[in-house]
Structures are given as C-alpha cells and as structure tokens.
Amino acid sequence: MGYLWRKARPAAGLPTLRMHDLRHFYASGLIAAGCDVVTVQRALGHASATVTLSTYAHLWPSAEDRTRGRGDEHARRGARPG
C-alpha cells in the first residue's frame, strides 16, 4: 500500500503525507466530532482503548476544558443564578 500511495500522491498533486498522517488526521477528526474513545478505537482497529488513549488522549478535551466552555456559554446567555 505504501508504494502505491507514494506513487499516486504526487500524481494527484497532494502534499507530502504518509499513510500514517492520514490515519492520524482521520482519528483527530473523529475526536473533534465528539466521538468517544471506544468508537475511535474500533474505527482504527486498535486492540484496546488504552492503545488509542496513549496516542490520542491529548486531543480529547479535559473536564476542565468542558467546564470552562459551559461556564462561558452560560455567561454569554446572561443567565442568572437561581
């Protein structure tokens, strides 16, 4: 597959990318779309979610990120306590 990709890529006018780069791009897109770790694991064919997390954990928003985002959203709406 690698040989075919290296031959087809320049013919298609695509930038220098490895198949691994495309796989990482795909996984990153799934995560950005809100997919959970098990969904991404299965899509990539990883043996376990641990493998997926060890590679892509930095891409999932942390609990702090989600909380901050929800707080900002709440403030923009002008919500009042109670």
GROMACS elastic network, one bead per residue, 0.5 to 0.9 nm:
[ bonds ]
;  ai    aj funct       b0    kb
    1     4     6  0.52588   500
    1     5     6  0.61751   500
    1     6     6  0.86741   500
    1    19     6  0.87080   500
    2     5     6  0.50812   500
    2     6     6  0.61129   500
    2     7     6  0.85927   500
    2    18     6  0.80989   500
    2    19     6  0.71155   500
    3     6     6  0.51872   500
    3     7     6  0.62607   500
    3     8     6  0.86442   500
    4     7     6  0.51489   500
    4     8     6  0.60274   500
    4     9     6  0.84021   500
    5     8     6  0.51054   500
    5     9     6  0.57105   500
    5    10     6  0.88953   500
    5    18     6  0.80822   500
    5    19     6  0.74880   500
    6     9     6  0.55455   500
    6    10     6  0.72751   500
    6    16     6  0.88023   500
    6    17     6  0.87618   500
    6    18     6  0.80407   500
    7    10     6  0.65795   500
    7    11     6  0.69583   500
    8    11     6  0.51498   500
    8    12     6  0.61423   500
    8    13     6  0.87406   500
    8    14     6  0.88137   500
    9    12     6  0.52579   500
    9    13     6  0.64158   500
    9    14     6  0.53928   500
    9    15     6  0.74429   500
    9    16     6  0.75938   500
    9    17     6  0.80758   500
   10    14     6  0.56873   500
   10    15     6  0.72852   500
   10    16     6  0.78518   500
   11    14     6  0.76740   500
   14    17     6  0.78343   500
   17    20     6  0.80145   500
   17    21     6  0.59835   500
   17    22     6  0.72097   500
   18    21     6  0.50789   500
   18    22     6  0.66923   500
   18    23     6  0.88164   500
   19    22     6  0.51416   500
   19    23     6  0.63112   500
   19    24     6  0.87194   500
   20    24     6  0.61969   500
   20    25     6  0.85538   500
   21    24     6  0.51053   500
   21    25     6  0.61192   500
   21    26     6  0.86218   500
   22    26     6  0.61333   500
   22    27     6  0.86393   500
   23    26     6  0.50805   500
   23    27     6  0.62531   500
   23    28     6  0.85706   500
   23    44     6  0.79128   500
   24    27     6  0.51010   500
   24    28     6  0.60289   500
   24    29     6  0.85285   500
   24    56     6  0.86960   500
   25    28     6  0.50718   500
   25    29     6  0.61538   500
   25    30     6  0.87239   500
   26    29     6  0.51332   500
   26    30     6  0.63688   500
   26    31     6  0.87856   500
   26    44     6  0.88940   500
   27    30     6  0.51376   500
   27    31     6  0.63118   500
   27    32     6  0.86392   500
   27    40     6  0.65106   500
   27    41     6  0.89229   500
   27    43     6  0.81710   500
   27    44     6  0.74357   500
   27    56     6  0.80037   500
   28    31     6  0.51262   500
   28    32     6  0.60733   500
   28    33     6  0.85335   500
   28    56     6  0.77465   500
   28    59     6  0.70190   500
   29    32     6  0.50107   500
   29    33     6  0.60780   500
   29    34     6  0.87304   500
   29    35     6  0.89190   500
   30    33     6  0.51000   500
   30    34     6  0.66000   500
   30    35     6  0.55262   500
   30    36     6  0.84418   500
   30    39     6  0.85017   500
   30    40     6  0.66421   500
   31    34     6  0.51660   500
   31    35     6  0.51023   500
   31    36     6  0.70350   500
   31    37     6  0.79824   500
   31    40     6  0.73281   500
   31    56     6  0.86270   500
   31    59     6  0.68968   500
   31    60     6  0.64083   500
   32    35     6  0.73765   500
   32    59     6  0.77618   500
   32    60     6  0.76563   500
   34    60     6  0.84108   500
   35    38     6  0.82186   500
   35    39     6  0.61607   500
   35    40     6  0.66301   500
   36    39     6  0.54706   500
   36    40     6  0.64856   500
   36    41     6  0.86914   500
   36    60     6  0.87680   500
   37    40     6  0.51711   500
   37    41     6  0.59538   500
   37    42     6  0.86156   500
   37    49     6  0.63011   500
   37    50     6  0.89794   500
   37    52     6  0.70092   500
   37    53     6  0.71282   500
   37    57     6  0.87791   500
   37    60     6  0.88201   500
   38    42     6  0.61458   500
   38    43     6  0.85365   500
   38    48     6  0.82596   500
   38    49     6  0.59279   500
   38    52     6  0.83932   500
   39    42     6  0.53016   500
   39    43     6  0.61988   500
   39    44     6  0.87138   500
   40    43     6  0.50304   500
   40    44     6  0.61600   500
   40    45     6  0.84280   500
   40    46     6  0.85819   500
   40    49     6  0.83631   500
   40    52     6  0.73583   500
   41    44     6  0.53468   500
   41    45     6  0.59831   500
   41    46     6  0.51835   500
   41    47     6  0.76139   500
   41    48     6  0.67378   500
   41    49     6  0.56004   500
   41    50     6  0.87394   500
   41    51     6  0.79058   500
   41    52     6  0.56421   500
   41    53     6  0.85901   500
   42    46     6  0.63313   500
   42    47     6  0.82588   500
   42    48     6  0.85189   500
   42    49     6  0.84967   500
   43    46     6  0.79704   500
   44    52     6  0.83399   500
   45    48     6  0.85785   500
   46    49     6  0.70572   500
   46    50     6  0.87047   500
   46    51     6  0.63974   500
   46    52     6  0.65834   500
   47    50     6  0.83859   500
   47    51     6  0.70842   500
   47    52     6  0.86958   500
   48    51     6  0.55595   500
   48    52     6  0.69680   500
   48    53     6  0.89750   500
   49    52     6  0.50250   500
   49    53     6  0.60864   500
   49    54     6  0.85153   500
   50    53     6  0.50760   500
   50    54     6  0.60016   500
   50    55     6  0.86691   500
   51    54     6  0.52276   500
   51    55     6  0.65326   500
   51    56     6  0.86905   500
   52    55     6  0.54021   500
   52    56     6  0.59254   500
   52    57     6  0.74631   500
   53    56     6  0.51344   500
   53    58     6  0.82457   500
   54    57     6  0.60636   500
   54    58     6  0.87227   500
   55    58     6  0.79266   500
   56    59     6  0.56078   500
   56    60     6  0.73965   500
   57    60     6  0.56578   500
   57    61     6  0.86050   500
   58    61     6  0.76147   500
   58    62     6  0.85447   500
   59    62     6  0.88582   500
   61    64     6  0.78974   500
   61    65     6  0.57225   500
   61    66     6  0.65384   500
   62    65     6  0.50947   500
   62    66     6  0.64123   500
   62    67     6  0.86295   500
   63    66     6  0.51576   500
   63    67     6  0.60822   500
   63    68     6  0.85107   500
   64    67     6  0.50806   500
   64    68     6  0.59902   500
   64    69     6  0.84647   500
   65    68     6  0.51614   500
   65    69     6  0.61002   500
   65    70     6  0.86237   500
   66    69     6  0.51005   500
   66    70     6  0.61744   500
   66    71     6  0.85756   500
   67    70     6  0.51664   500
   67    71     6  0.61004   500
   67    72     6  0.85869   500
   68    71     6  0.50831   500
   68    72     6  0.61504   500
   68    73     6  0.85734   500
   69    72     6  0.51469   500
   69    73     6  0.61490   500
   69    74     6  0.85817   500
   70    74     6  0.60772   500
   70    75     6  0.86152   500
   71    74     6  0.50471   500
   71    75     6  0.62129   500
   71    76     6  0.86831   500
   72    75     6  0.51102   500
   72    76     6  0.62057   500
   72    77     6  0.87680   500
   73    76     6  0.51811   500
   73    77     6  0.64625   500
   73    78     6  0.89224   500
   74    77     6  0.53825   500
   74    78     6  0.67096   500
   74    79     6  0.60136   500
   74    80     6  0.89162   500
   75    78     6  0.51452   500
   75    79     6  0.61911   500
   75    80     6  0.85683   500
   76    79     6  0.77473   500
